[in-house]
Amino acid sequence: MAINLTQYIPQLIEACMTSLEGGAGTLVGAAKSKAPKKTGELQAGIGKKKVDLTIITVNATPKQSVFQELGTKHHKPQPFMRPAFDNNAIKIADKAEKDVLRVVKAINSGKIR
């Protein structure tokens, strides 16, 4: 028997957003741990922001963060955002997939109506 999933879109979106928010938190923590710690300003400026229903950004607000990440002709790069992403992206995507599949299985089994 086929199930029409369109009626369950709110539950599916909620599962996605919960995973995305958790994933963004993971990236923030990883970036803060990798960021240079000279004054602490850079770590304090790393955060996440919910843009809309399906978008969460992770960024660093001090304007000098881009110079730390990419370097300049006088300063070698000290990347912290890219390594945080590279080291966690697959783990975050896998968790999101599991969370959505858990909702689909609950729908299939009749636990969610």
One Martini backbone bead per residue (centre of mass of N, CA, C, O) as a GRO file, in nm:
protein
  113
    1MET     BB    1   0.096   0.038   0.024
    2ALA     BB    2   0.056   0.362  -0.038
    3ILE     BB    3   0.195   0.670   0.078
    4ASN     BB    4   0.109   0.998   0.148
    5LEU     BB    5   0.355   1.237   0.239
    6THR     BB    6   0.231   1.529   0.228
    7GLN     BB    7   0.092   1.522   0.519
    8TYR     BB    8   0.410   1.497   0.652
    9ILE     BB    9   0.585   1.751   0.609
   10PRO     BB   10   0.617   1.876   0.893
   11GLN     BB   11   0.774   1.632   1.015
   12LEU     BB   12   1.004   1.631   0.808
   13ILE     BB   13   1.102   1.919   0.856
   14GLU     BB   14   1.160   1.890   1.156
   15ALA     BB   15   1.379   1.675   1.124
   16CYS     BB   16   1.567   1.845   0.949
   17MET     BB   17   1.601   2.092   1.140
   18THR     BB   18   1.715   1.944   1.380
   19SER     BB   19   1.965   1.844   1.230
   20LEU     BB   20   2.070   2.119   1.131
   21GLU     BB   21   2.106   2.250   1.407
   22GLY     BB   22   2.301   2.039   1.514
   23GLY     BB   23   2.510   2.071   1.285
   24ALA     BB   24   2.570   2.368   1.336
   25GLY     BB   25   2.674   2.323   1.622
   26THR     BB   26   2.909   2.145   1.539
   27LEU     BB   27   3.052   2.357   1.361
   28VAL     BB   28   3.094   2.571   1.573
   29GLY     BB   29   3.264   2.400   1.767
   30ALA     BB   30   3.487   2.328   1.562
   31ALA     BB   31   3.571   2.616   1.484
   32LYS     BB   32   3.643   2.714   1.769
   33SER     BB   33   3.868   2.494   1.814
   34LYS     BB   34   4.040   2.596   1.543
   35ALA     BB   35   4.070   2.872   1.627
   36PRO     BB   36   4.239   3.123   1.701
   37LYS     BB   37   4.339   3.231   2.059
   38LYS     BB   38   4.456   3.511   2.128
   39THR     BB   39   4.167   3.682   2.222
   40GLY     BB   40   3.866   3.539   2.145
   41GLU     BB   41   3.704   3.693   1.922
   42LEU     BB   42   3.667   3.477   1.711
   43GLN     BB   43   3.508   3.268   1.874
   44ALA     BB   44   3.277   3.468   1.955
   45GLY     BB   45   3.199   3.511   1.628
   46ILE     BB   46   3.096   3.222   1.622
   47GLY     BB   47   2.797   3.115   1.439
   48LYS     BB   48   2.440   3.089   1.416
   49LYS     BB   49   2.172   3.120   1.156
   50LYS     BB   50   1.839   3.155   1.092
   51VAL     BB   51   1.696   3.233   0.786
   52ASP     BB   52   1.496   2.988   0.747
   53LEU     BB   53   1.336   2.693   0.733
   54THR     BB   54   1.613   2.565   0.549
   55ILE     BB   55   1.831   2.782   0.675
   56ILE     BB   56   2.170   2.760   0.803
   57THR     BB   57   2.424   2.953   0.932
   58VAL     BB   58   2.787   2.964   0.937
   59ASN     BB   59   2.988   3.209   1.114
   60ALA     BB   60   3.224   3.491   1.108
   61THR     BB   61   3.232   3.829   1.215
   62PRO     BB   62   3.503   3.904   1.211
   63LYS     BB   63   3.676   4.053   0.958
   64GLN     BB   64   3.950   3.887   1.017
   65SER     BB   65   3.860   3.590   0.956
   66VAL     BB   66   3.939   3.576   0.654
   67PHE     BB   67   4.247   3.606   0.708
   68GLN     BB   68   4.276   3.351   0.872
   69GLU     BB   69   4.162   3.148   0.665
   70LEU     BB   70   4.334   3.264   0.390
   71GLY     BB   71   4.515   3.492   0.419
   72THR     BB   72   4.813   3.672   0.337
   73LYS     BB   73   5.111   3.811   0.244
   74HIS     BB   74   5.175   3.826   0.583
   75HIS     BB   75   4.975   3.569   0.633
   76LYS     BB   76   4.909   3.271   0.711
   77PRO     BB   77   4.694   3.036   0.704
   78GLN     BB   78   4.410   2.961   0.953
   79PRO     BB   79   4.208   2.731   0.930
   80PHE     BB   80   3.851   2.662   1.055
   81MET     BB   81   3.597   2.624   0.876
   82ARG     BB   82   3.672   2.410   0.666
   83PRO     BB   83   3.758   2.184   0.863
   84ALA     BB   84   3.490   2.167   1.007
   85PHE     BB   85   3.337   2.075   0.759
   86ASP     BB   86   3.509   1.837   0.652
   87ASN     BB   87   3.489   1.674   0.940
   88ASN     BB   88   3.134   1.684   0.941
   89ALA     BB   89   2.943   1.653   0.691
   90ILE     BB   90   2.882   1.347   0.680
   91LYS     BB   91   2.773   1.316   0.967
   92ILE     BB   92   2.538   1.517   0.930
   93ALA     BB   93   2.401   1.381   0.686
   94ASP     BB   94   2.353   1.106   0.820
   95LYS     BB   95   2.172   1.210   1.047
   96ALA     BB   96   1.952   1.331   0.870
   97GLU     BB   97   1.874   1.072   0.730
   98LYS     BB   98   1.794   0.914   0.987
   99ASP     BB   99   1.574   1.111   1.084
  100VAL     BB  100   1.391   1.084   0.836
  101LEU     BB  101   1.362   0.774   0.837
  102ARG     BB  102   1.224   0.760   1.111
  103VAL     BB  103   0.968   0.905   1.018
  104VAL     BB  104   0.893   0.718   0.786
  105LYS     BB  105   0.867   0.463   0.963
  106ALA     BB  106   0.644   0.579   1.147
  107ILE     BB  107   0.442   0.615   0.924
  108ASN     BB  108   0.440   0.321   0.815
  109SER     BB  109   0.356   0.203   1.115
  110GLY     BB  110   0.144   0.431   1.244
  111LYS     BB  111   0.271   0.633   1.467
  112ILE     BB  112   0.201   0.840   1.242
  113ARG     BB  113  -0.105   1.049   1.153
   0.00000   0.00000   0.00000
